[in-house]
Amino acid sequence: IAVACIPDCIYDAFASKISGAVIEPLKSVGGCICDEDLAEKIAHRRSSAVLCGSGLGFNDTALRTVSEVLSLSLPAVIDGDGISALSLDLSLLKRDCPVVLTPHMGEFSRICGISIDKIKINREEILYDFCVKNNCFTVLKDSYTVICTPNGDMYILSRPTSALSKG
């Protein structure tokens, strides 16, 4: 069963559009999750994995939310605003459970501190170094998508298309 943990302020709109998930409204401020019991609520659900970042917002509570999610002993996918928050503290990637990051070029530039132009010139080497150093899987989304594992195995989309660089 999928569980969507969402800001309480969007519960009504979200619930009216989604029928295939259990919805867990969480305390929010300014539309962003700021629930002190987030990790406990996720752990209570006995989840097998967690996704964090899609629609998270990027404010003072975003890093805390990502930190709480990554403190759990669950495989995690970090996307969107979660990647932006994670760029403030990459040490959160040092964990025993797998982490998958799904950045587009702008998010990857932010998280690794290298310009998009430089990444595009040498994306495989930069991605390799990032994944091995930070012990994470990364799906670098672009018209030329590259996936890298924590041990440096790399997979390159054989038929690139710009359609994959859009949400």
C-alpha positions as CSV (number, residue, x, y, z in Angstrom):
1,I,0.0,0.0,0.0
2,A,1.3,3.4,-1.0
3,V,1.2,6.1,1.8
4,A,1.4,9.7,0.8
5,C,2.7,11.9,3.6
6,I,1.6,15.4,2.6
7,P,1.3,18.9,4.2
8,D,-2.0,19.1,6.1
9,C,-2.9,22.3,4.3
10,I,-3.3,20.5,0.9
11,Y,-5.1,17.5,2.3
12,D,-8.5,18.3,0.8
13,A,-7.2,19.1,-2.7
14,F,-4.9,16.1,-2.7
15,A,-7.4,13.6,-1.4
16,S,-9.9,14.6,-4.1
17,K,-7.4,13.7,-6.8
18,I,-5.7,10.6,-5.5
19,S,-7.6,7.4,-5.0
20,G,-4.8,4.8,-4.8
21,A,-2.9,5.8,-1.7
22,V,-3.4,6.1,2.0
23,I,-2.9,9.8,2.9
24,E,-1.1,10.9,6.0
25,P,-1.5,14.6,6.6
26,L,1.5,16.1,8.4
27,K,1.9,19.4,10.2
28,S,3.0,22.2,7.9
29,V,4.0,25.8,7.9
30,G,3.7,27.8,4.7
31,G,2.8,24.7,2.8
32,C,6.0,22.8,3.8
33,I,6.1,19.8,6.1
34,C,7.4,20.6,9.6
35,D,6.1,17.6,11.5
36,E,8.3,16.7,14.5
37,D,7.0,13.1,14.5
38,L,7.7,12.5,10.8
39,A,10.3,9.7,11.2
40,E,8.1,8.0,13.8
41,K,5.0,8.2,11.6
42,I,6.9,6.7,8.7
43,A,8.4,3.9,10.9
44,H,5.0,3.2,12.3
45,R,3.7,2.4,8.8
46,R,6.3,-0.3,8.4
47,S,7.3,1.1,5.0
48,S,9.7,-0.8,2.8
49,A,11.1,2.4,1.1
50,V,10.5,6.1,1.2
51,L,10.4,8.9,-1.4
52,C,11.2,12.4,-0.2
53,G,11.4,15.7,-2.0
54,S,8.7,15.8,-4.7
55,G,6.8,19.0,-3.8
56,L,8.6,19.3,-0.5
57,G,9.4,23.0,-0.9
58,F,12.7,24.6,-0.1
59,N,12.7,26.4,3.2
60,D,14.1,26.1,6.7
61,T,12.3,22.8,7.4
62,A,13.2,21.0,4.2
63,L,16.7,19.9,5.4
64,R,15.2,18.7,8.7
65,T,12.6,16.7,6.8
66,V,15.2,15.1,4.5
67,S,17.5,14.4,7.5
68,E,14.6,12.7,9.4
69,V,13.8,10.6,6.3
70,L,17.4,9.5,5.8
71,S,17.7,8.7,9.5
72,L,15.4,5.8,9.0
73,S,16.8,2.3,8.1
74,L,14.9,2.3,4.8
75,P,16.0,2.6,1.2
76,A,15.2,6.2,0.1
77,V,14.7,8.0,-3.2
78,I,15.4,11.8,-2.9
79,D,13.9,14.0,-5.7
80,G,13.2,17.6,-6.4
81,D,13.4,19.9,-3.4
82,G,14.8,17.1,-1.4
83,I,17.9,17.2,-3.5
84,S,18.2,21.0,-3.0
85,A,17.9,20.5,0.7
86,L,20.4,17.7,0.7
87,S,22.9,20.0,-1.1
88,L,23.2,21.8,2.3
89,D,24.5,18.6,4.1
90,L,25.9,15.8,1.9
91,S,27.0,13.9,5.1
92,L,23.4,12.7,5.3
93,L,24.2,10.3,2.5
94,K,26.6,8.4,4.7
95,R,24.2,5.6,5.7
96,D,23.9,1.9,5.5
97,C,20.6,1.8,3.4
98,P,20.6,2.6,-0.3
99,V,19.9,6.2,-1.4
100,V,18.8,7.0,-5.0
101,L,19.0,10.6,-6.1
102,T,17.1,11.7,-9.2
103,P,18.4,15.1,-10.2
104,H,18.1,17.0,-13.4
105,M,21.1,19.0,-14.5
106,G,20.3,22.1,-12.4
107,E,19.8,20.0,-9.2
108,F,22.9,18.0,-9.8
109,S,24.9,21.2,-10.4
110,R,23.6,22.5,-7.0
111,I,24.4,19.4,-5.1
112,C,27.9,18.9,-6.5
113,G,28.8,22.6,-6.8
114,I,29.9,22.3,-10.5
115,S,28.4,24.4,-13.3
116,I,26.0,22.7,-15.7
117,D,28.3,23.5,-18.6
118,K,31.2,21.7,-16.9
119,I,29.0,18.7,-16.0
120,K,27.8,18.4,-19.6
121,I,31.4,18.3,-20.9
122,N,32.4,15.5,-18.4
123,R,29.2,14.2,-16.9
124,E,30.3,10.5,-16.6
125,E,33.5,11.3,-14.6
126,I,31.8,13.9,-12.4
127,L,28.9,11.6,-11.7
128,Y,31.2,8.7,-11.0
129,D,33.2,10.7,-8.5
130,F,30.1,12.0,-6.8
131,C,28.4,8.6,-6.5
132,V,31.5,6.8,-5.2
133,K,32.4,9.6,-2.8
134,N,28.8,9.9,-1.4
135,N,27.8,6.3,-1.5
136,C,24.6,6.8,-3.6
137,F,22.9,5.8,-6.7
138,T,22.1,8.7,-9.0
139,V,19.9,9.0,-12.1
140,L,21.2,12.1,-13.8
141,K,18.2,13.1,-15.9
142,D,18.8,14.9,-19.2
143,S,18.3,14.2,-22.9
144,Y,21.3,12.0,-22.3
145,T,20.5,10.2,-19.0
146,V,23.2,8.5,-17.0
147,I,22.8,6.2,-14.0
148,C,25.6,5.5,-11.6
149,T,25.9,3.2,-8.6
150,P,27.8,3.7,-5.4
151,N,30.6,1.4,-6.6
152,G,30.9,3.3,-9.9
153,D,29.0,1.0,-12.3
154,M,27.5,3.2,-15.0
155,Y,24.5,2.8,-17.3
156,I,23.9,5.2,-20.2
157,L,20.6,5.5,-22.0
158,S,21.2,4.1,-25.4
159,R,18.6,6.2,-27.2
160,P,18.6,9.7,-25.6
161,T,15.5,11.8,-25.9
162,S,14.7,15.2,-24.5
163,A,11.3,13.9,-23.4
164,L,13.1,12.3,-20.4
165,S,14.4,15.7,-19.1
166,K,10.8,16.9,-18.3
167,G,8.7,16.0,-15.3
